Amino acid sequence: MTEPLIRLRGVTKRYGSGQAELLALKGIDLDIQAGEFVAIMGPSGSGKSTAMNIMGCLDTPSSGQYLFHGAHVEGLSRDQRARLRRRYLGFVFQGFNLLARTSAQENVELPLLYRGESAAVRRASAAKALQSVGLGGWEHHTPAELSGGQQQRVAIARAIVTEPAVLLADEPTGNLDTQRSREIMELLRALNADHGITVLMVTHEADMAAYARRMVRFVDGCVDADEPNLHPAPPAAAASGATV
């Protein structure tokens, strides 16, 4: 097997000190291979979101090692972690986090603006990303003119416009109804299968985790189970439209 894209070894995370200390992660060992689709599950307080934040370079471990592409991340400065995020990582959250008075096109362009890309590059890349999530032709609509499912598609387009190696999704269907949730999960599965994007998804919903090819379960700050998904959700009968 090739070297893991992500490797955690003995990773801990402490919050507070003394009697108020909370050990959120208790020595996590975890490998993620390039091209995987992994569901990270567990009850509230299990450490799953803490682990996701560390892998997404939004937080740092208290101890242990985090290697990305074989390079140590745990000792990087804040600016170095920010550069790693901009180059390799995309994020999707439960809240869509779109700028309310800004078009879908402009929302998707934002990561490229931070990179200093030209207006022409931003427009072309954003249009391509929106097309890939089924929103071609919706570039000039604001979030208020889009459904919840469409808003999450815009958020996903924004996450993939930089062509990241890893897409980190934290409860991406938490604000959607069942049908829209399934459509978003089909989209994430296609991005993984067709574009080779490694997907790490935090979820507490077993039916959403079923779209992943591997399930990692956290309990009390430890990895309690790590196994392949032997019963994946079946593909949708037909591709979902852009009007969801």
C-alpha positions, -999 to 999 in steps of 0.1 A, spaced: 0 0 0 13 35 -8 21 60 18 -11 75 34 -22 109 23 -30 117 60 -14 99 90 -22 106 126 0 89 152 -6 93 190 -26 125 185 -41 140 216 -60 172 222 -64 189 255 -86 218 264 -83 237 297 -60 228 326 -61 214 361 -95 201 372 -111 218 342 -89 199 317 -108 180 290 -89 154 269 -109 154 237 -86 130 218 -67 103 236 -39 92 213 -55 87 179 -38 66 152 -55 70 118 -44 66 82 -63 80 52 -53 69 17 -57 92 -13 -90 87 -30 -109 73 0 -144 83 10 -144 80 48 -174 87 72 -163 97 107 -190 89 131 -197 90 168 -219 107 195 -215 143 206 -183 147 225 -167 117 210 -138 136 194 -148 133 158 -151 170 150 -119 177 169 -101 151 148 -116 167 116 -104 201 127 -69 189 132 -68 171 98 -82 203 82 -54 224 98 -80 244 117 -66 233 150 -33 217 162 -28 185 183 -16 189 219 8 160 212 15 134 186 22 135 149 1 146 119 17 139 85 2 152 52 19 138 21 46 126 44 54 161 58 49 169 94 20 194 100 19 195 138 48 219 140 38 243 113 30 280 121 -4 295 116 5 310 83 20 277 71 -11 258 80 -32 285 62 -11 280 30 -16 242 33 -54 247 36 -55 270 6 -35 246 -16 -48 211 -6 -81 213 14 -117 222 8 -144 226 34 -182 221 35 -201 227 67 -237 222 79 -244 259 76 -238 269 40 -219 300 50 -226 319 18 -224 357 15 -261 367 14 -260 395 -11 -235 379 -33 -242 358 -64 -234 321 -66 -206 329 -90 -190 354 -66 -194 331 -36 -175 303 -55 -148 328 -66 -139 337 -31 -111 311 -25 -95 321 -57 -97 358 -48 -77 350 -16 -52 332 -38 -47 363 -59 -60 348 -91 -70 371 -120 -107 379 -126 -107 359 -158 -93 328 -140 -118 332 -112 -148 335 -135 -138 305 -156 -130 283 -126 -161 292 -107 -183 285 -138 -167 251 -142 -172 243 -105 -208 253 -106 -214 232 -137 -198 202 -120 -224 204 -91 -253 208 -115 -258 246 -112 -248 257 -147 -270 286 -155 -275 296 -119 -243 317 -116 -261 351 -110 -286 339 -84 -281 350 -47 -286 326 -18 -321 340 -12 -331 328 -47 -318 293 -41 -332 263 -22 -313 247 7 -301 220 -16 -289 245 -42 -271 266 -15 -252 235 -3 -242 228 -39 -228 263 -42 -209 257 -10 -195 225 -24 -186 243 -56 -167 269 -36 -149 240 -17 -138 223 -49 -130 254 -71 -94 252 -60 -92 215 -70 -83 203 -35 -68 170 -27 -92 166 3 -128 177 8 -137 179 45 -174 179 51 -188 185 86 -225 174 88 -230 185 52 -267 174 52 -276 186 86 -298 214 74 -315 195 46 -345 172 42 -341 136 34 -344 139 -4 -320 168 -6 -296 151 17 -295 121 -6 -288 143 -36 -259 160 -18 -245 126 -9 -247 114 -45 -228 145 -55 -201 139 -29 -199 103 -40 -195 114 -76 -168 139 -67 -149 111 -50 -154 85 -77 -151 106 -108 -127 133 -98 -105 114 -73 -111 138 -44 -105 123 -10 -137 129 11 -137 130 49 -172 134 62 -183 139 98 -219 127 104 -241 112 130 -265 99 105 -260 62 96 -280 65 63 -256 93 52 -225 75 63 -237 46 41 -225 65 11 -189 63 22 -166 34 15 -151 33 50 -165 41 84 -145 53 114 -163 55 147 -151 76 176 -161 70 212 -148 90 242 -118 105 223 -107 71 208 -111 53 176 -136 26 186 -140 10 151 -125 13 117 -139 -9 89 -149 -9 53 -186 -2 44 -198 -36 32 -233 -23 24 -230 10 6 -261 30 -3 -273 21 -38 -269 47 -66 -298 69 -72 -321 57 -100 -315 90 -119 -292 120 -116 -307 148 -96 -315 181 -113 -301 215 -104 -335 227 -91 -332 210 -57 
